[in-house]
Amino acid sequence: MKFIQLTSYNNNNPIFINPETIGHIYEETNMNRGSLRQYEKYTVVGTTCHNNGGFKVTETTDQILKLIKK
């Protein structure tokens, strides 16, 4: 079993995910709650065994795919 380490967008803590359980990966941009002119960008990684819509991480989709290919 292989795990990749990603970084939580909310608190910069590590998140370890088995790539075989990833159901979707996509980048998202939302308006920052503190300012109408600032946007926050992150990647959502959803797993097939976690039913909350996914984990917000700082890595881009390309970075995650490179980690999976290693």
N, C-alpha and C positions, 0 to 999 in steps of 0.2 A: 504494500500500500504506500502510495506517495502523497505527500502533502506539500502545498506551496504556502509561503508566508506572504500575506498581504498586510496593509496598514489601515487600521480603522480611520475613517474620515472624521469621526466624532471626537476621538481622544488620542489618536496616534498609537494606540496599543496594537500589538500584532494579532492577526487573525490567521489561523491555520485551516486550510480548506483542502479536502481531497478533490482533485480535479475531475475525478470520475463522477462526482455527485453534482457538478455544476450544471444547472438547467438553463441559465441565461446570463449574459454579460452585456451591459450597455452603458454608455456614458450619458449623464444627465446634467442639465444646468438649471438651477433654480435661483430665484431672486433671494438675496440675503435678507433675512428678517430685519436687520438693523438699518438697511439703507435701500432706497428704491433704485439706486443707480449701480449697485454692486451685485454681481452674480457669483454664485458658488458653483464650481464644477467638480463632479466626482463620478466614479464608476460604481454601478450597482452589480453585485455578483449574487445571483440567486442560486440556491442549491435545491436539489430535489427532496432533501430531507428537512428543510427548514421552511415553515409556512408563513413568513412575515413579509414576503416581497423581496428580500435580499439584504445583503450587507453593503453599506456605503464604504468604499475604500478610496484611497488617494491614487493608486496606480491606474494608468490608462488601460484601455482594452488591449492595445498592442503590447504593453509591458506584461500584462497577465498572460497573454498568449505565448510570449517568449518564455515565461516561467514554466508554463505547462509543457512546452516542447523540450525543455532541458532534461 
